Amino acid sequence: MDKAINKYGNYSFQYDWNVENCSEIWSSRKAIMKGAKFDNIGLRCISIADGSFETPCKNCKQTFGGHTIIKDKDLE
């Protein structure tokens, strides 16, 4: 079975949810549609439960590997 197919049978590197659930994907798309360059995008992944910094999921790691991941300590 393709490792990029999740439990719902959809293309996703994250087994438990679809790539469309990743806000990082949608916000990056919106930025690109407004003229941003893909190589200039930085990300900050957060938990929807409490707003704390979250480790990027498998979808983000695959899609944005090599891009800047902004951590809480970077914002101080």
All heavy atoms as a GROMACS GRO file, in nm:
protein
  606
    1MET      N    1   0.084  -0.119   0.000
    1MET     CA    2   0.000   0.000   0.000
    1MET      C    3   0.088   0.125   0.000
    1MET      O    4   0.191   0.130   0.065
    1MET     CB    5  -0.091  -0.002   0.122
    1MET     CG    6  -0.180   0.119   0.130
    1MET     SD    7  -0.295   0.104   0.270
    1MET     CE    8  -0.427   0.200   0.205
    2ASP      N    9   0.046   0.227  -0.069
    2ASP     CA   10   0.117   0.354  -0.077
    2ASP      C   11   0.123   0.417   0.062
    2ASP      O   12   0.022   0.432   0.130
    2ASP     CB   13   0.044   0.447  -0.174
    2ASP     CG   14   0.120   0.573  -0.204
    2ASP    OD1   15   0.206   0.612  -0.124
    2ASP    OD2   16   0.094   0.632  -0.310
    3LYS      N   17   0.242   0.457   0.107
    3LYS     CA   18   0.258   0.516   0.239
    3LYS      C   19   0.194   0.654   0.249
    3LYS      O   20   0.179   0.708   0.358
    3LYS     CB   21   0.405   0.525   0.275
    3LYS     CG   22   0.467   0.389   0.301
    3LYS     CD   23   0.610   0.402   0.343
    3LYS     CE   24   0.668   0.264   0.366
    3LYS     NZ   25   0.804   0.267   0.414
    4ALA      N   26   0.156   0.712   0.138
    4ALA     CA   27   0.094   0.844   0.139
    4ALA      C   28  -0.059   0.835   0.136
    4ALA      O   29  -0.126   0.933   0.112
    4ALA     CB   30   0.144   0.927   0.023
    5ILE      N   31  -0.113   0.718   0.160
    5ILE     CA   32  -0.258   0.701   0.166
    5ILE      C   33  -0.298   0.682   0.312
    5ILE      O   34  -0.246   0.595   0.381
    5ILE     CB   35  -0.303   0.580   0.081
    5ILE    CG1   36  -0.260   0.596  -0.065
    5ILE    CG2   37  -0.454   0.558   0.093
    5ILE    CD1   38  -0.320   0.716  -0.137
    6ASN      N   39  -0.391   0.764   0.360
    6ASN     CA   40  -0.431   0.756   0.500
    6ASN      C   41  -0.545   0.657   0.522
    6ASN      O   42  -0.588   0.589   0.429
    6ASN     CB   43  -0.466   0.894   0.556
    6ASN     CG   44  -0.592   0.954   0.495
    6ASN    OD1   45  -0.668   0.890   0.425
    6ASN    ND2   46  -0.612   1.082   0.523
    7LYS      N   47  -0.593   0.650   0.645
    7LYS     CA   48  -0.696   0.551   0.679
    7LYS      C   49  -0.829   0.578   0.609
    7LYS      O   50  -0.915   0.492   0.605
    7LYS     CB   51  -0.716   0.543   0.830
    7LYS     CG   52  -0.779   0.664   0.894
    7LYS     CD   53  -0.791   0.640   1.045
    7LYS     CE   54  -0.857   0.756   1.115
    7LYS     NZ   55  -0.868   0.730   1.260
    8TYR      N   56  -0.845   0.697   0.552
    8TYR     CA   57  -0.967   0.730   0.477
    8TYR      C   58  -0.953   0.702   0.328
    8TYR      O   59  -1.045   0.725   0.251
    8TYR     CB   60  -1.002   0.878   0.498
    8TYR     CG   61  -1.017   0.914   0.643
    8TYR    CD1   62  -0.920   0.989   0.707
    8TYR    CD2   63  -1.126   0.871   0.718
    8TYR    CE1   64  -0.931   1.021   0.841
    8TYR    CE2   65  -1.139   0.902   0.851
    8TYR     CZ   66  -1.040   0.977   0.913
    8TYR     OH   67  -1.052   1.008   1.046
    9GLY      N   68  -0.834   0.653   0.289
    9GLY     CA   69  -0.809   0.623   0.149
    9GLY      C   70  -0.770   0.743   0.066
    9GLY      O   71  -0.771   0.738  -0.056
   10ASN      N   72  -0.735   0.854   0.134
   10ASN     CA   73  -0.698   0.978   0.065
   10ASN      C   74  -0.548   1.000   0.071
   10ASN      O   75  -0.480   0.951   0.161
   10ASN     CB   76  -0.770   1.097   0.128
   10ASN     CG   77  -0.919   1.088   0.112
   10ASN    OD1   78  -0.969   1.050   0.007
   10ASN    ND2   79  -0.993   1.119   0.216
   11TYR      N   80  -0.496   1.078  -0.022
   11TYR     CA   81  -0.354   1.110  -0.026
   11TYR      C   82  -0.320   1.199   0.093
   11TYR      O   83  -0.371   1.310   0.105
   11TYR     CB   84  -0.320   1.181  -0.157
   11TYR     CG   85  -0.173   1.210  -0.170
   11TYR    CD1   86  -0.084   1.110  -0.206
   11TYR    CD2   87  -0.123   1.336  -0.144
   11TYR    CE1   88   0.052   1.135  -0.218
   11TYR    CE2   89   0.013   1.363  -0.156
   11TYR     CZ   90   0.099   1.261  -0.192
   11TYR     OH   91   0.233   1.286  -0.202
   12SER      N   92  -0.239   1.149   0.184
   12SER     CA   93  -0.197   1.224   0.301
   12SER      C   94  -0.084   1.147   0.367
   12SER      O   95  -0.091   1.024   0.379
   12SER     CB   96  -0.314   1.241   0.400
   12SER     OG   97  -0.274   1.311   0.515
   13PHE      N   98   0.019   1.217   0.411
   13PHE     CA   99   0.128   1.152   0.484
   13PHE      C  100   0.091   1.130   0.630
   13PHE      O  101   0.154   1.054   0.700
   13PHE     CB  102   0.256   1.233   0.472
   13PHE     CG  103   0.312   1.232   0.333
   13PHE    CD1  104   0.288   1.336   0.246
   13PHE    CD2  105   0.387   1.124   0.288
   13PHE    CE1  106   0.337   1.333   0.116
   13PHE    CE2  107   0.437   1.121   0.159
   13PHE     CZ  108   0.412   1.226   0.073
   14GLN      N  109  -0.012   1.199   0.677
   14GLN     CA  110  -0.060   1.184   0.813
   14GLN      C  111  -0.174   1.082   0.810
   14GLN      O  112  -0.274   1.103   0.745
   14GLN     CB  113  -0.109   1.319   0.866
   14GLN     CG  114  -0.136   1.322   1.012
   14GLN     CD  115  -0.011   1.305   1.096
   14GLN    OE1  116   0.095   1.354   1.062
   14GLN    NE2  117  -0.023   1.232   1.205
   15TYR      N  118  -0.159   0.973   0.881
   15TYR     CA  119  -0.255   0.864   0.874
   15TYR      C  120  -0.393   0.901   0.929
   15TYR      O  121  -0.494   0.854   0.881
   15TYR     CB  122  -0.200   0.742   0.947
   15TYR     CG  123  -0.286   0.620   0.933
   15TYR    CD1  124  -0.291   0.551   0.811
   15TYR    CD2  125  -0.364   0.575   1.038
   15TYR    CE1  126  -0.371   0.440   0.795
   15TYR    CE2  127  -0.445   0.463   1.023
   15TYR     CZ  128  -0.448   0.395   0.902
   15TYR     OH  129  -0.529   0.286   0.887
   16ASP      N  130  -0.395   0.988   1.030
   16ASP     CA  131  -0.520   1.016   1.100
   16ASP      C  132  -0.605   1.129   1.042
   16ASP      O  133  -0.716   1.150   1.088
   16ASP     CB  134  -0.492   1.049   1.247
   16ASP     CG  135  -0.435   0.929   1.322
   16ASP    OD1  136  -0.463   0.815   1.282
   16ASP    OD2  137  -0.362   0.952   1.419
   17TRP      N  138  -0.552   1.206   0.947
   17TRP     CA  139  -0.632   1.312   0.888
   17TRP      C  140  -0.587   1.344   0.746
   17TRP      O  141  -0.479   1.307   0.705
   17TRP     CB  142  -0.633   1.439   0.974
   17TRP     CG  143  -0.502   1.507   0.995
   17TRP    CD1  144  -0.436   1.590   0.908
   17TRP    CD2  145  -0.419   1.501   1.111
   17TRP    NE1  146  -0.320   1.636   0.963
   17TRP    CE2  147  -0.307   1.582   1.088
   17TRP    CE3  148  -0.430   1.434   1.233
   17TRP    CZ2  149  -0.206   1.598   1.181
   17TRP    CZ3  150  -0.328   1.452   1.325
   17TRP    CH2  151  -0.220   1.533   1.299
   18ASN      N  152  -0.674   1.412   0.675
   18ASN     CA  153  -0.645   1.450   0.537
   18ASN      C  154  -0.558   1.575   0.533
   18ASN      O  155  -0.563   1.658   0.624
   18ASN     CB  156  -0.776   1.477   0.461
   18ASN     CG  157  -0.858   1.352   0.444
   18ASN    OD1  158  -0.806   1.243   0.431
   18ASN    ND2  159  -0.989   1.368   0.446
   19VAL      N  160  -0.483   1.589   0.428
   19VAL     CA  161  -0.396   1.705   0.413
   19VAL      C  162  -0.476   1.835   0.413
   19VAL      O  163  -0.426   1.939   0.455
   19VAL     CB  164  -0.307   1.691   0.287
   19VAL    CG1  165  -0.389   1.705   0.160
   19VAL    CG2  166  -0.193   1.789   0.288
   20GLU      N  167  -0.600   1.830   0.372
   20GLU     CA  168  -0.685   1.950   0.371
   20GLU      C  169  -0.711   2.003   0.511
   20GLU      O  170  -0.753   2.116   0.529
   20GLU     CB  171  -0.819   1.922   0.301
   20GLU     CG  172  -0.807   1.897   0.154
   20GLU     CD  173  -0.779   1.751   0.119
   20GLU    OE1  174  -0.770   1.666   0.210
   20GLU    OE2  175  -0.765   1.722   0.000
   21ASN      N  176  -0.688   1.921   0.614
   21ASN     CA  177  -0.707   1.964   0.752
   21ASN      C  178  -0.590   2.048   0.803
   21ASN      O  179  -0.600   2.107   0.910
   21ASN     CB  180  -0.725   1.844   0.845
   21ASN     CG  181  -0.856   1.773   0.822
   21ASN    OD1  182  -0.938   1.816   0.743
   21ASN    ND2  183  -0.875   1.662   0.888
   22CYS      N  184  -0.480   2.052   0.731
   22CYS     CA  185  -0.362   2.125   0.775
   22CYS      C  186  -0.374   2.273   0.738
   22CYS      O  187  -0.372   2.308   0.620
   22CYS     CB  188  -0.236   2.066   0.712
   22CYS     SG  189  -0.203   1.895   0.762
   23SER      N  190  -0.384   2.358   0.839
   23SER     CA  191  -0.397   2.502   0.811
   23SER      C  192  -0.271   2.558   0.747
   23SER      O  193  -0.279   2.658   0.675
   23SER     CB  194  -0.430   2.578   0.940
   23SER     OG  195  -0.325   2.567   1.032
   24GLU      N  196  -0.157   2.495   0.771
   24GLU     CA  197  -0.032   2.542   0.710
   24GLU      C  198  -0.040   2.533   0.558
   24GLU      O  199   0.013   2.619   0.487
   24GLU     CB  200   0.087   2.460   0.762
   24GLU     CG  201   0.111   2.472   0.910
   24GLU     CD  202   0.027   2.377   0.995
   24GLU    OE1  203  -0.053   2.299   0.940
   24GLU    OE2  204   0.043   2.382   1.118
   25ILE      N  205  -0.105   2.430   0.508
   25ILE     CA  206  -0.123   2.413   0.364
   25ILE      C  207  -0.209   2.528   0.309
   25ILE      O  208  -0.175   2.592   0.210
   25ILE     CB  209  -0.188   2.277   0.330
   25ILE    CG1  210  -0.106   2.160   0.385
   25ILE    CG2  211  -0.216   2.264   0.181
   25ILE    CD1  212   0.029   2.141   0.323
   26TRP      N  213  -0.322   2.554   0.374
   26TRP     CA  214  -0.415   2.657   0.327
   26TRP      C  215  -0.356   2.797   0.339
   26TRP      O  216  -0.372   2.881   0.249
   26TRP     CB  217  -0.548   2.648   0.401
   26TRP     CG  218  -0.623   2.526   0.362
   26TRP    CD1  219  -0.639   2.412   0.436
   26TRP    CD2  220  -0.688   2.502   0.237
   26TRP    NE1  221  -0.711   2.319   0.366
   26TRP    CE2  222  -0.742   2.371   0.242
   26TRP    CE3  223  -0.705   2.576   0.121
   26TRP    CZ2  224  -0.814   2.316   0.138
   26TRP    CZ3  225  -0.777   2.520   0.017
   26TRP    CH2  226  -0.830   2.391   0.026
   27SER      N  227  -0.288   2.826   0.451
   27SER     CA  228  -0.231   2.961   0.467
   27SER      C  229  -0.118   2.984   0.367
   27SER      O  230  -0.102   3.094   0.315
   27SER     CB  231  -0.185   2.984   0.610
   27SER     OG  232  -0.088   2.890   0.649
   28SER      N  233  -0.040   2.880   0.340
   28SER     CA  234   0.067   2.893   0.239
   28SER      C  235   0.009   2.914   0.101
   28SER      O  236   0.058   2.995   0.023
   28SER     CB  237   0.157   2.769   0.240
   28SER     OG  238   0.222   2.758   0.364
   29ARG      N  239  -0.097   2.841   0.069
   29ARG     CA  240  -0.164   2.859  -0.060
   29ARG      C  241  -0.215   3.002  -0.074
   29ARG      O  242  -0.195   3.066  -0.178
   29ARG     CB  243  -0.280   2.760  -0.072
   29ARG     CG  244  -0.358   2.774  -0.203
   29ARG     CD  245  -0.483   2.686  -0.202
   29ARG     NE  246  -0.556   2.696  -0.325
   29ARG     CZ  247  -0.641   2.794  -0.357
   29ARG    NH1  248  -0.662   2.893  -0.272
   29ARG    NH2  249  -0.704   2.796  -0.472
   30LYS      N  250  -0.277   3.052   0.031
   30LYS     CA  251  -0.330   3.189   0.027
   30LYS      C  252  -0.217   3.290   0.006
   30LYS      O  253  -0.230   3.384  -0.073
   30LYS     CB  254  -0.404   3.219   0.158
   30LYS     CG  255  -0.474   3.351   0.159
   30LYS     CD  256  -0.556   3.367   0.286
   30LYS     CE  257  -0.634   3.497   0.286
   30LYS     NZ  258  -0.717   3.509   0.408
   31ALA      N  259  -0.106   3.271   0.077
   31ALA     CA  260   0.009   3.361   0.061
   31ALA      C  261   0.063   3.357  -0.082
   31ALA      O  262   0.093   3.461  -0.140
   31ALA     CB  263   0.118   3.325   0.161
   32ILE      N  264   0.074   3.238  -0.138
   32ILE     CA  265   0.124   3.224  -0.276
   32ILE      C  266   0.029   3.290  -0.374
   32ILE      O  267   0.072   3.358  -0.468
   32ILE     CB  268   0.148   3.075  -0.309
   32ILE    CG1  269   0.268   3.025  -0.229
   32ILE    CG2  270   0.169   3.055  -0.459
   32ILE    CD1  271   0.283   2.874  -0.229
   33MET      N  272  -0.101   3.273  -0.352
   33MET     CA  273  -0.200   3.336  -0.441
   33MET      C  274  -0.191   3.489  -0.435
   33MET      O  275  -0.228   3.557  -0.530
   33MET     CB  276  -0.342   3.291  -0.404
   33MET     CG  277  -0.366   3.141  -0.421
   33MET     SD  278  -0.358   3.086  -0.591
   33MET     CE  279  -0.513   3.142  -0.652
   34LYS      N  280  -0.140   3.541  -0.323
   34LYS     CA  281  -0.124   3.686  -0.308
   34LYS      C  282   0.014   3.733  -0.349
   34LYS      O  283   0.049   3.849  -0.330
   34LYS     CB  284  -0.153   3.727  -0.164
   34LYS     CG  285  -0.300   3.714  -0.129
   34LYS     CD  286  -0.327   3.770   0.009
   34LYS     CE  287  -0.477   3.772   0.032
   34LYS     NZ  288  -0.514   3.856   0.145
   35GLY      N  289   0.098   3.642  -0.403
   35GLY     CA  290   0.226   3.683  -0.458
   35GLY      C  291   0.350   3.637  -0.382
   35GLY      O  292   0.461   3.664  -0.425
   36ALA      N  293   0.334   3.570  -0.269
   36ALA     CA  294   0.451   3.522  -0.195
   36ALA      C  295   0.522   3.413  -0.273
   36ALA      O  296   0.460   3.341  -0.352
   36ALA     CB  297   0.409   3.468  -0.059
   37LYS      N  298   0.651   3.403  -0.253
   37LYS     CA  299   0.731   3.297  -0.315
   37LYS      C  300   0.737   3.178  -0.219
   37LYS      O  301   0.762   3.196  -0.099
   37LYS     CB  302   0.873   3.345  -0.345
   37LYS     CG  303   0.878   3.467  -0.436
   37LYS     CD  304   0.831   3.432  -0.574
   37LYS     CE  305   0.844   3.552  -0.666
   37LYS     NZ  306   0.760   3.545  -0.780
   38PHE      N  307   0.717   3.059  -0.270
   38PHE     CA  308   0.716   2.939  -0.187
   38PHE      C  309   0.842   2.928  -0.102
   38PHE      O  310   0.836   2.894   0.016
   38PHE     CB  311   0.700   2.814  -0.275
   38PHE     CG  312   0.692   2.687  -0.198
   38PHE    CD1  313   0.578   2.652  -0.130
   38PHE    CD2  314   0.800   2.600  -0.195
   38PHE    CE1  315   0.570   2.533  -0.058
   38PHE    CE2  316   0.794   2.481  -0.124
   38PHE     CZ  317   0.678   2.448  -0.056
   39ASP      N  318   0.957   2.962  -0.160
   39ASP     CA  319   1.084   2.950  -0.088
   39ASP      C  320   1.100   3.053   0.023
   39ASP      O  321   1.193   3.042   0.103
   39ASP     CB  322   1.202   2.959  -0.185
   39ASP     CG  323   1.212   2.837  -0.274
   39ASP    OD1  324   1.162   2.730  -0.235
   39ASP    OD2  325   1.270   2.848  -0.383
   40ASN      N  326   1.014   3.153   0.030
   40ASN     CA  327   1.023   3.255   0.134
   40ASN      C  328   0.922   3.236   0.246
   40ASN      O  329   0.909   3.321   0.333
   40ASN     CB  330   1.003   3.394   0.073
   40ASN     CG  331   1.116   3.432  -0.019
   40ASN    OD1  332   1.227   3.383  -0.007
   40ASN    ND2  333   1.089   3.520  -0.113
   41ILE      N  334   0.848   3.126   0.245
   41ILE     CA  335   0.746   3.103   0.345
   41ILE      C  336   0.806   3.039   0.470
   41ILE      O  337   0.883   2.944   0.461
   41ILE     CB  338   0.633   3.014   0.288
   41ILE    CG1  339   0.558   3.090   0.178
   41ILE    CG2  340   0.538   2.967   0.397
   41ILE    CD1  341   0.453   3.010   0.106
   42GLY      N  342   0.772   3.094   0.585
   42GLY     CA  343   0.808   3.035   0.714
   42GLY      C  344   0.682   2.987   0.783
   42GLY      O  345   0.573   3.040   0.758
   43LEU      N  346   0.693   2.888   0.867
   43LEU     CA  347   0.575   2.829   0.931
   43LEU      C  348   0.586   2.830   1.082
   43LEU      O  349   0.695   2.820   1.137
   43LEU     CB  350   0.558   2.684   0.888
   43LEU     CG  351   0.541   2.657   0.740
   43LEU    CD1  352   0.550   2.509   0.714
   43LEU    CD2  353   0.408   2.711   0.694
   44ARG      N  354   0.474   2.837   1.146
   44ARG     CA  355   0.465   2.816   1.290
   44ARG      C  356   0.346   2.724   1.312
   44ARG      O  357   0.231   2.764   1.294
   44ARG     CB  358   0.445   2.946   1.365
   44ARG     CG  359   0.437   2.923   1.515
   44ARG     CD  360   0.443   3.055   1.590
   44ARG     NE  361   0.456   3.028   1.731
   44ARG     CZ  362   0.367   3.066   1.820
   44ARG    NH1  363   0.259   3.133   1.784
   44ARG    NH2  364   0.387   3.039   1.947
   45CYS      N  365   0.372   2.602   1.348
   45CYS     CA  366   0.266   2.504   1.372
   45CYS      C  367   0.220   2.518   1.517
   45CYS      O  368   0.303   2.524   1.608
   45CYS     CB  369   0.318   2.363   1.347
   45CYS     SG  370   0.382   2.339   1.180
   46ILE      N  371   0.088   2.523   1.536
   46ILE     CA  372   0.035   2.536   1.671
   46ILE      C  373  -0.071   2.430   1.697
   46ILE      O  374  -0.133   2.378   1.605
   46ILE     CB  375  -0.025   2.676   1.695
   46ILE    CG1  376  -0.139   2.705   1.597
   46ILE    CG2  377   0.081   2.783   1.688
   46ILE    CD1  378  -0.220   2.827   1.632
   47SER      N  379  -0.090   2.402   1.824
   47SER     CA  380  -0.192   2.307   1.867
   47SER      C  381  -0.327   2.377   1.869
   47SER      O  382  -0.339   2.487   1.924
   47SER     CB  383  -0.158   2.255   2.007
   47SER     OG  384  -0.269   2.187   2.062
   48ILE      N  385  -0.429   2.315   1.813
   48ILE     CA  386  -0.563   2.374   1.819
   48ILE      C  387  -0.622   2.362   1.959
   48ILE      O  388  -0.716   2.431   1.992
   48ILE     CB  389  -0.658   2.315   1.712
   48ILE    CG1  390  -0.677   2.164   1.733
   48ILE    CG2  391  -0.608   2.347   1.574
   48ILE    CD1  392  -0.786   2.106   1.647
   49ALA      N  393  -0.566   2.275   2.041
   49ALA     CA  394  -0.617   2.255   2.176
   49ALA      C  395  -0.585   2.373   2.268
   49ALA      O  396  -0.670   2.419   2.343
   49ALA     CB  397  -0.562   2.126   2.235
   50ASP      N  398  -0.459   2.420   2.262
   50ASP     CA  399  -0.419   2.525   2.357
   50ASP      C  400  -0.334   2.637   2.298
   50ASP      O  401  -0.289   2.725   2.368
   50ASP     CB  402  -0.348   2.464   2.477
   50ASP     CG  403  -0.218   2.393   2.440
   50ASP    OD1  404  -0.173   2.406   2.324
   50ASP    OD2  405  -0.163   2.324   2.527
   51GLY      N  406  -0.307   2.633   2.168
   51GLY     CA  407  -0.231   2.738   2.102
   51GLY      C  408  -0.081   2.730   2.121
   51GLY      O  409  -0.009   2.819   2.078
   52SER      N  410  -0.032   2.625   2.183
   52SER     CA  411   0.112   2.610   2.205
   52SER      C  412   0.180   2.562   2.078
   52SER      O  413   0.117   2.509   1.987
   52SER     CB  414   0.138   2.511   2.319
   52SER     OG  415   0.092   2.381   2.283
   53PHE      N  416   0.314   2.580   2.073
   53PHE     CA  417   0.392   2.533   1.960
   53PHE      C  418   0.375   2.383   1.945
   53PHE      O  419   0.376   2.309   2.043
   53PHE     CB  420   0.540   2.568   1.978
   53PHE     CG  421   0.628   2.505   1.873
   53PHE    CD1  422   0.630   2.553   1.744
   53PHE    CD2  423   0.707   2.396   1.904
   53PHE    CE1  424   0.709   2.494   1.646
   53PHE    CE2  425   0.788   2.337   1.807
   53PHE     CZ  426   0.788   2.386   1.679
   54GLU      N  427   0.360   2.338   1.823
   54GLU     CA  428   0.341   2.195   1.793
   54GLU      C  429   0.446   2.152   1.692
   54GLU      O  430   0.482   2.228   1.602
   54GLU     CB  431   0.201   2.174   1.736
   54GLU     CG  432   0.158   2.032   1.723
   54GLU     CD  433   0.135   1.963   1.856
   54GLU    OE1  434   0.078   2.024   1.948
   54GLU    OE2  435   0.175   1.845   1.866
   55THR      N  436   0.495   2.033   1.706
   55THR     CA  437   0.586   1.976   1.608
   55THR      C  438   0.511   1.959   1.476
   55THR      O  439   0.396   1.913   1.477
   55THR     CB  440   0.639   1.839   1.655
   55THR    OG1  441   0.704   1.858   1.780
   55THR    CG2  442   0.735   1.779   1.556
   56PRO      N  443   0.570   1.996   1.364
   56PRO     CA  444   0.501   1.978   1.235
   56PRO      C  445   0.458   1.833   1.213
   56PRO      O  446   0.532   1.740   1.246
   56PRO     CB  447   0.605   2.020   1.132
   56PRO     CG  448   0.699   2.108   1.207
   56PRO     CD  449   0.702   2.055   1.347
   57CYS      N  450   0.339   1.815   1.157
   57CYS     CA  451   0.291   1.679   1.127
   57CYS      C  452   0.364   1.626   1.003
   57CYS      O  453   0.442   1.696   0.939
   57CYS     CB  454   0.140   1.680   1.105
   57CYS     SG  455   0.086   1.752   0.947
   58LYS      N  456   0.336   1.503   0.968
   58LYS     CA  457   0.401   1.441   0.853
   58LYS      C  458   0.370   1.513   0.722
   58LYS      O  459   0.453   1.520   0.634
   58LYS     CB  460   0.364   1.293   0.844
   58LYS     CG  461   0.420   1.211   0.958
   58LYS     CD  462   0.373   1.067   0.951
   58LYS     CE  463   0.423   0.990   1.072
   58LYS     NZ  464   0.372   0.852   1.072
   59ASN      N  465   0.248   1.567   0.710
   59ASN     CA  466   0.213   1.643   0.589
   59ASN      C  467   0.301   1.767   0.577
   59ASN      O  468   0.354   1.798   0.470
   59ASN     CB  469   0.066   1.685   0.591
   59ASN     CG  470  -0.027   1.571   0.562
   59ASN    OD1  471   0.004   1.484   0.482
   59ASN    ND2  472  -0.140   1.570   0.629
   60CYS      N  473   0.318   1.840   0.688
   60CYS     CA  474   0.401   1.961   0.685
   60CYS      C  475   0.548   1.927   0.662
   60CYS      O  476   0.616   1.996   0.588
   60CYS     CB  477   0.384   2.040   0.815
   60CYS     SG  478   0.225   2.123   0.824
   61LYS      N  479   0.595   1.822   0.726
   61LYS     CA  480   0.735   1.783   0.708
   61LYS      C  481   0.762   1.748   0.562
   61LYS      O  482   0.865   1.784   0.506
   61LYS     CB  483   0.769   1.664   0.797
   61LYS     CG  484   0.781   1.701   0.943
   61LYS     CD  485   0.810   1.577   1.026
   61LYS     CE  486   0.814   1.613   1.173
   61LYS     NZ  487   0.834   1.495   1.257
   62GLN      N  488   0.669   1.680   0.497
   62GLN     CA  489   0.687   1.640   0.358
   62GLN      C  490   0.673   1.761   0.264
   62GLN      O  491   0.752   1.779   0.173
   62GLN     CB  492   0.585   1.533   0.320
   62GLN     CG  493   0.601   1.476   0.183
   62GLN     CD  494   0.726   1.391   0.168
   62GLN    OE1  495   0.775   1.330   0.262
   62GLN    NE2  496   0.781   1.388   0.048
   63THR      N  497   0.573   1.844   0.289
   63THR     CA  498   0.545   1.957   0.201
   63THR      C  499   0.644   2.070   0.219
   63THR      O  500   0.688   2.132   0.122
   63THR     CB  501   0.402   2.011   0.228
   63THR    OG1  502   0.309   1.905   0.211
   63THR    CG2  503   0.368   2.124   0.132
   64PHE      N  504   0.682   2.098   0.343
   64PHE     CA  505   0.763   2.215   0.373
   64PHE      C  506   0.903   2.181   0.424
   64PHE      O  507   0.969   2.266   0.484
   64PHE     CB  508   0.693   2.303   0.476
   64PHE     CG  509   0.558   2.350   0.431
   64PHE    CD1  510   0.442   2.298   0.487
   64PHE    CD2  511   0.546   2.444   0.330
   64PHE    CE1  512   0.318   2.340   0.446
   64PHE    CE2  513   0.421   2.486   0.288
   64PHE     CZ  514   0.307   2.434   0.345
   65GLY      N  515   0.949   2.061   0.400
   65GLY     CA  516   1.083   2.022   0.444
   65GLY      C  517   1.186   2.124   0.397
   65GLY      O  518   1.187   2.164   0.281
   66GLY      N  519   1.271   2.169   0.487
   66GLY     CA  520   1.373   2.266   0.452
   66GLY      C  521   1.331   2.411   0.472
   66GLY      O  522   1.414   2.501   0.468
   67HIS      N  523   1.203   2.437   0.494
   67HIS     CA  524   1.157   2.573   0.519
   67HIS      C  525   1.176   2.608   0.668
   67HIS      O  526   1.189   2.520   0.752
   67HIS     CB  527   1.008   2.587   0.482
   67HIS     CG  528   0.987   2.598   0.337
   67HIS    ND1  529   0.998   2.492   0.252
   67HIS    CD2  530   0.958   2.704   0.259
   67HIS    CE1  531   0.975   2.530   0.129
   67HIS    NE2  532   0.951   2.659   0.130
   68THR      N  533   1.172   2.734   0.697
   68THR     CA  534   1.186   2.782   0.834
   68THR      C  535   1.062   2.746   0.916
   68THR      O  536   0.951   2.776   0.876
   68THR     CB  537   1.204   2.935   0.837
   68THR    OG1  538   1.320   2.968   0.761
   68THR    CG2  539   1.218   2.986   0.979
   69ILE      N  540   1.085   2.682   1.030
   69ILE     CA  541   0.978   2.654   1.125
   69ILE      C  542   1.002   2.749   1.243
   69ILE      O  543   1.103   2.739   1.312
   69ILE     CB  544   0.980   2.508   1.174
   69ILE    CG1  545   0.970   2.411   1.056
   69ILE    CG2  546   0.869   2.484   1.275
   69ILE    CD1  547   0.841   2.414   0.978
   70ILE      N  548   0.911   2.841   1.266
   70ILE     CA  549   0.925   2.941   1.371
   70ILE      C  550   0.879   2.880   1.502
   70ILE      O  551   0.768   2.829   1.513
   70ILE     CB  552   0.843   3.067   1.339
   70ILE    CG1  553   0.888   3.125   1.204
   70ILE    CG2  554   0.855   3.170   1.451
   70ILE    CD1  555   0.795   3.230   1.148
   71LYS      N  556   0.966   2.884   1.602
   71LYS     CA  557   0.936   2.828   1.734
   71LYS      C  558   0.911   2.942   1.832
   71LYS      O  559   0.949   3.056   1.809
   71LYS     CB  560   1.052   2.740   1.780
   71LYS     CG  561   1.078   2.626   1.685
   71LYS     CD  562   1.194   2.543   1.730
   71LYS     CE  563   1.216   2.430   1.628
   71LYS     NZ  564   1.337   2.356   1.649
   72ASP      N  565   0.847   2.910   1.945
   72ASP     CA  566   0.815   3.012   2.045
   72ASP      C  567   0.937   3.094   2.084
   72ASP      O  568   0.930   3.214   2.098
   72ASP     CB  569   0.753   2.947   2.169
   72ASP     CG  570   0.609   2.904   2.145
   72ASP    OD1  571   0.546   2.955   2.053
   72ASP    OD2  572   0.562   2.819   2.222
   73LYS      N  573   1.052   3.030   2.102
   73LYS     CA  574   1.173   3.100   2.146
   73LYS      C  575   1.216   3.204   2.043
   73LYS      O  576   1.281   3.302   2.076
   73LYS     CB  577   1.285   3.003   2.176
   73LYS     CG  578   1.338   2.929   2.054
   73LYS     CD  579   1.453   2.838   2.093
   73LYS     CE  580   1.512   2.769   1.974
   73LYS     NZ  581   1.572   2.856   1.875
   74ASP      N  582   1.179   3.184   1.916
   74ASP     CA  583   1.215   3.278   1.809
   74ASP      C  584   1.134   3.408   1.818
   74ASP      O  585   1.169   3.507   1.757
   74ASP     CB  586   1.194   3.216   1.671
   74ASP     CG  587   1.282   3.094   1.647
   74ASP    OD1  588   1.392   3.089   1.703
   74ASP    OD2  589   1.238   3.004   1.574
   75LEU      N  590   1.022   3.404   1.890
   75LEU     CA  591   0.934   3.519   1.898
   75LEU      C  592   0.964   3.610   2.017
   75LEU      O  593   0.906   3.714   2.031
   75LEU     CB  594   0.787   3.472   1.906
   75LEU     CG  595   0.742   3.386   1.787
   75LEU    CD1  596   0.602   3.333   1.812
   75LEU    CD2  597   0.748   3.465   1.658
   76GLU      N  598   1.055   3.567   2.104
   76GLU     CA  599   1.088   3.645   2.224
   76GLU      C  600   1.173   3.765   2.189
   76GLU      O  601   1.244   3.770   2.096
   76GLU     CB  602   1.160   3.556   2.326
   76GLU     CG  603   1.069   3.445   2.375
   76GLU     CD  604   1.142   3.347   2.467
   76GLU    OE1  605   1.265   3.355   2.484
   76GLU    OE2  606   1.073   3.262   2.522
   0.00000   0.00000   0.00000
